[in-house]
Amino acid sequence: MTTDSDCLFCKIIKGEIPSDQVYSDEQVIVFKDINPKAPVHLLIVPREHIKSLNELEEKHDVLMAYIMRLLPKIAKEQGLNNGFRTVINTGPGGGQEVFHLHVHLLGGERLSGAGFVM
């Protein structure tokens, strides 16, 4: 798997920077967001360094399907039985701050619609 030595999330994946992990396997790491926007705010991060959705290739299809199927399992483990929200910010105009693809998993209270800002 490729990594970027300057990437914050790659450093977290390698254990160089601590995180509050809730799940980890050979494909992803899941940890609590340090600036939560909801009572439950997790980041699901592939171990492979992929800059954003814009850089996805056909070879990533299985990984992305895996992440999508993992999200409800993680949500349930976090007690989000009444629903949850997922967000993928892409590029600076989309609010992406760390340029390593990641999915935000949010829940734990009723989240407002379009007014909810990441």
C-alpha positions in Angstrom: 0.0 0.0 0.0 1.2 3.5 -0.8 1.7 6.1 1.9 2.7 9.7 1.9 5.3 10.6 4.5 3.8 14.2 4.9 0.2 13.0 5.3 -1.4 13.4 8.8 -3.6 10.3 8.3 -0.7 8.2 7.0 1.2 9.1 10.2 -1.8 8.1 12.3 -2.0 4.8 10.4 1.7 4.1 11.0 1.3 4.9 14.7 3.5 7.9 14.5 0.7 10.2 15.8 -1.8 8.9 18.4 -5.5 8.5 17.7 -8.5 7.3 19.6 -9.1 4.2 17.5 -12.4 2.3 17.5 -11.7 -0.2 14.7 -8.8 -1.3 12.6 -8.2 -4.1 10.0 -5.9 -4.7 7.0 -7.8 -2.2 4.8 -9.0 0.7 7.1 -8.5 2.4 10.4 -11.4 4.1 12.2 -10.8 6.8 14.9 -12.6 9.6 16.6 -12.5 13.0 15.0 -10.5 15.5 17.2 -13.0 18.2 16.4 -16.3 16.4 16.6 -19.4 17.9 15.0 -21.8 15.4 16.7 -21.7 13.2 19.8 -20.4 10.4 17.5 -18.0 11.6 14.9 -15.6 9.0 13.5 -13.3 9.0 10.5 -13.0 5.9 8.3 -9.7 6.1 6.6 -8.3 3.6 4.1 -4.7 2.5 4.8 -3.8 3.1 1.2 -3.0 6.8 0.6 -5.6 8.0 -1.9 -5.7 11.8 -2.0 -9.5 12.2 -2.5 -12.5 10.8 -4.4 -11.0 12.5 -7.5 -8.1 10.1 -7.5 -10.1 6.9 -7.2 -9.5 4.3 -9.9 -11.2 1.1 -10.9 -8.7 -0.8 -8.7 -10.3 0.9 -5.6 -13.8 -0.4 -6.3 -13.5 -3.3 -3.9 -12.1 -1.0 -1.1 -14.8 1.5 -1.5 -17.5 -1.2 -1.4 -15.9 -2.6 1.7 -15.9 0.8 3.4 -19.6 1.4 2.5 -20.6 -2.0 3.9 -18.5 -1.4 7.1 -20.1 2.0 7.9 -23.5 0.5 9.2 -21.6 -2.1 11.2 -19.4 0.6 12.9 -22.5 2.8 13.4 -24.4 0.0 15.1 -21.4 -0.7 17.4 -21.4 3.0 18.3 -25.1 2.8 19.3 -26.4 4.7 16.3 -29.5 2.5 15.9 -31.7 5.4 14.8 -29.6 6.5 11.8 -26.4 8.2 11.0 -24.8 10.5 8.4 -21.8 10.0 6.2 -19.8 12.7 4.5 -16.9 12.7 2.1 -15.4 16.1 1.5 -13.5 16.3 -1.8 -11.0 19.0 -2.6 -10.5 22.4 -1.0 -13.9 23.7 -2.4 -15.6 20.7 -0.9 -14.2 21.4 2.6 -11.4 18.7 2.5 -8.7 19.7 4.9 -6.6 16.4 5.1 -5.8 15.2 1.6 -6.2 11.5 2.3 -9.6 10.1 1.4 -11.8 9.6 4.5 -15.4 9.2 5.3 -17.0 11.0 8.2 -19.5 9.0 10.2 -21.7 11.2 12.4 -24.7 10.6 14.7 -25.9 10.5 18.2 -28.5 13.2 17.9 -30.9 14.4 15.3 -28.7 16.1 12.6 -30.2 19.0 10.7 -30.5 18.9 7.0 -28.6 21.2 4.6 -27.7 23.5 7.5 -25.3 21.0 9.0 -21.8 22.2 8.2 -18.7 20.0 8.4 
